[in-house]
Amino acid sequence: MIYFWYFVIYSFFGFVLESSYAFLKTKKVGNCKCFLLSPLCPVYGFGAVFSVLLLSPVNQNMVLVFLGGFFVCSLVEYITGYIYERLMHVSFWDYSKHPLNIHGRICLPFSMVWGILILGLIYFVHPTLKNIMWNISPLFTWLALGFLLFDGLISIKFLRKNCSVESLNWVNKFYQIFFAGKTPMAEE
């Protein structure tokens, strides 16, 4: 169950990173999550967990960790993008205007960013986090897992029904209702 928590925490870190990047780029708050209720970007969680699992035998070699992060996370990002497009008919990102992209799902500049992020994860974040994670109650873990599964199922339903990532943006709807159409959210 420890890998469940790694997934959740790294997905949350991904949400914070994506939201910060989007805000710095557009000066607006955008929808940077892939769940209806939870502030999580699962592509980051999966990329981090697979990197931790697969790169542990080479974690003494920074070059191999960078290259491993580059390839592992790019593959996770490609597969995740493919699944979103094929099963839920949505796309959370599009790299088609970036150089050296493959089907707009991955591109060289962001794959290099993955490699750099994995260096930070393997050498700084994960060693600190893994010691803390063992203190989480099993009951809390099961409750969190149940909530995340529920959130995942309703998120999939919203995405498949509406074929739009905007369907997950309930915060935007809240602002529109309570602030007479004035919304700080980025239009997608």
C-alpha positions as CSV (number, residue, x, y, z in Angstrom):
1,M,0.0,0.0,0.0
2,I,3.0,2.3,0.3
3,Y,3.0,2.7,-3.5
4,F,-0.6,3.9,-3.3
5,W,0.6,6.8,-1.1
6,Y,3.6,7.5,-3.4
7,F,1.1,7.7,-6.3
8,V,-1.2,10.1,-4.4
9,I,1.6,12.3,-3.2
10,Y,3.5,12.5,-6.5
11,S,0.2,13.1,-8.3
12,F,-0.5,16.0,-5.9
13,F,3.0,17.4,-6.5
14,G,2.3,17.1,-10.2
15,F,-1.0,19.1,-9.7
16,V,0.9,21.8,-7.9
17,L,3.6,21.9,-10.5
18,E,1.2,22.0,-13.4
19,S,-1.0,24.6,-11.8
20,S,2.0,26.8,-11.0
21,Y,3.3,26.4,-14.6
22,A,-0.1,27.2,-16.1
23,F,-0.5,30.3,-13.8
24,L,3.0,31.6,-14.6
25,K,2.4,31.1,-18.3
26,T,-1.1,32.5,-18.6
27,K,-1.6,34.5,-15.4
28,K,-4.8,32.6,-14.9
29,V,-5.8,29.7,-12.8
30,G,-6.6,26.7,-15.0
31,N,-7.9,23.2,-14.7
32,C,-4.7,21.1,-14.1
33,K,-6.2,18.0,-12.5
34,C,-7.6,14.8,-13.9
35,F,-10.1,14.0,-11.2
36,L,-13.4,15.6,-10.3
37,L,-12.7,16.1,-6.6
38,S,-9.1,15.3,-6.0
39,P,-6.3,17.8,-6.9
40,L,-4.2,15.1,-8.6
41,C,-2.4,14.6,-12.0
42,P,-2.1,10.9,-12.3
43,V,0.5,11.0,-15.0
44,Y,2.9,12.4,-12.5
45,G,2.0,9.7,-9.9
46,F,2.4,6.9,-12.4
47,G,5.7,8.4,-13.8
48,A,7.2,8.8,-10.3
49,V,6.1,5.3,-9.1
50,F,7.4,3.5,-12.1
51,S,10.6,5.5,-12.0
52,V,11.2,4.7,-8.4
53,L,10.5,1.0,-9.1
54,L,12.5,0.7,-12.3
55,L,15.4,3.0,-11.6
56,S,16.4,1.8,-8.1
57,P,19.0,-0.6,-9.5
58,V,20.8,2.3,-11.2
59,N,20.2,5.1,-8.8
60,Q,23.9,5.5,-8.1
61,N,24.4,6.8,-11.7
62,M,22.9,10.2,-12.4
63,V,23.2,9.8,-16.2
64,L,21.2,6.6,-16.1
65,V,18.7,8.0,-13.7
66,F,18.2,11.0,-16.0
67,L,17.9,8.8,-19.1
68,G,15.6,6.4,-17.3
69,G,13.4,9.2,-16.1
70,F,13.3,10.6,-19.6
71,F,12.2,7.3,-21.2
72,V,10.0,5.9,-18.4
73,C,8.1,9.1,-17.9
74,S,7.7,9.7,-21.6
75,L,6.3,6.2,-22.1
76,V,3.9,6.7,-19.2
77,E,2.9,10.1,-20.5
78,Y,2.3,8.7,-24.0
79,I,0.3,5.7,-22.7
80,T,-1.7,8.0,-20.4
81,G,-2.5,10.4,-23.2
82,Y,-3.5,7.6,-25.5
83,I,-5.8,6.1,-22.8
84,Y,-7.4,9.5,-22.2
85,E,-8.0,10.1,-25.9
86,R,-9.2,6.6,-26.8
87,L,-11.3,5.6,-23.7
88,M,-12.5,9.0,-22.5
89,H,-12.3,11.1,-25.7
90,V,-10.4,13.9,-24.0
91,S,-6.9,15.3,-24.2
92,F,-5.4,17.0,-21.2
93,W,-2.3,18.2,-23.1
94,D,-1.2,18.7,-26.7
95,Y,2.5,18.9,-27.7
96,S,1.8,19.0,-31.4
97,K,3.2,22.5,-31.7
98,H,6.4,21.5,-29.9
99,P,9.5,20.2,-31.7
100,L,10.1,16.5,-32.0
101,N,6.7,15.4,-30.7
102,I,5.0,12.0,-31.2
103,H,1.3,12.3,-31.9
104,G,1.2,15.4,-29.7
105,R,1.4,13.2,-26.6
106,I,5.1,13.6,-25.9
107,C,7.9,15.8,-27.1
108,L,11.6,16.2,-26.6
109,P,11.6,19.4,-24.5
110,F,9.1,18.0,-21.9
111,S,10.7,14.6,-21.9
112,M,13.9,16.3,-20.9
113,V,12.0,18.0,-18.1
114,W,10.8,14.6,-17.0
115,G,14.4,13.4,-16.8
116,I,15.4,16.5,-14.6
117,L,12.3,16.0,-12.4
118,I,13.2,12.4,-11.8
119,L,16.7,13.4,-10.8
120,G,15.2,15.6,-8.1
121,L,12.7,12.9,-7.1
122,I,15.3,10.1,-6.8
123,Y,18.0,12.0,-5.0
124,F,16.0,14.5,-2.8
125,V,12.3,14.0,-2.6
126,H,11.8,10.2,-2.4
127,P,14.5,9.5,0.2
128,T,12.9,11.9,2.6
129,L,9.3,10.9,1.8
130,K,9.8,7.1,2.0
131,N,10.7,7.4,5.7
132,I,7.5,9.3,6.5
133,M,5.1,7.1,4.6
134,W,5.4,4.1,6.8
135,N,3.6,5.9,9.7
136,I,0.2,6.2,7.8
137,S,-2.6,4.1,9.4
138,P,-3.9,1.2,7.4
139,L,-7.5,2.3,8.1
140,F,-6.7,5.8,6.7
141,T,-5.1,4.2,3.6
142,W,-8.2,2.1,2.9
143,L,-10.5,5.1,3.3
144,A,-8.3,7.1,1.0
145,L,-8.1,4.3,-1.5
146,G,-11.9,4.0,-1.5
147,F,-12.3,7.8,-1.9
148,L,-9.8,7.9,-4.8
149,L,-11.6,4.9,-6.6
150,F,-14.9,6.7,-6.2
151,D,-13.5,9.9,-7.5
152,G,-11.8,8.1,-10.4
153,L,-15.0,6.4,-11.4
154,I,-17.1,9.6,-11.3
155,S,-14.4,11.4,-13.1
156,I,-14.3,8.8,-15.9
157,K,-18.1,9.1,-16.1
158,F,-18.0,12.9,-16.4
159,L,-15.2,12.7,-19.1
160,R,-16.9,10.1,-21.2
161,K,-20.3,11.8,-21.0
162,N,-19.1,15.3,-21.8
163,C,-15.9,14.5,-23.8
164,S,-14.3,17.6,-22.2
165,V,-11.8,18.1,-19.5
166,E,-13.9,21.2,-18.6
167,S,-16.4,18.8,-17.1
168,L,-14.0,18.2,-14.2
169,N,-13.7,22.0,-13.6
170,W,-16.3,22.3,-10.9
171,V,-14.4,25.2,-9.3
172,N,-15.0,27.3,-12.5
173,K,-18.7,26.5,-12.3
174,F,-18.7,27.6,-8.6
175,Y,-17.1,31.0,-9.5
176,Q,-19.6,31.5,-12.4
177,I,-22.6,30.9,-10.2
178,F,-21.4,32.9,-7.2
179,F,-19.6,35.8,-8.9
180,A,-22.0,36.5,-11.8
181,G,-19.9,35.1,-14.6
182,K,-16.6,36.6,-13.5
183,T,-14.2,33.6,-13.4
184,P,-10.5,33.5,-12.8
185,M,-10.3,30.1,-14.6
186,A,-8.6,29.8,-17.9
187,E,-10.9,28.9,-20.8
188,E,-10.1,25.7,-22.5
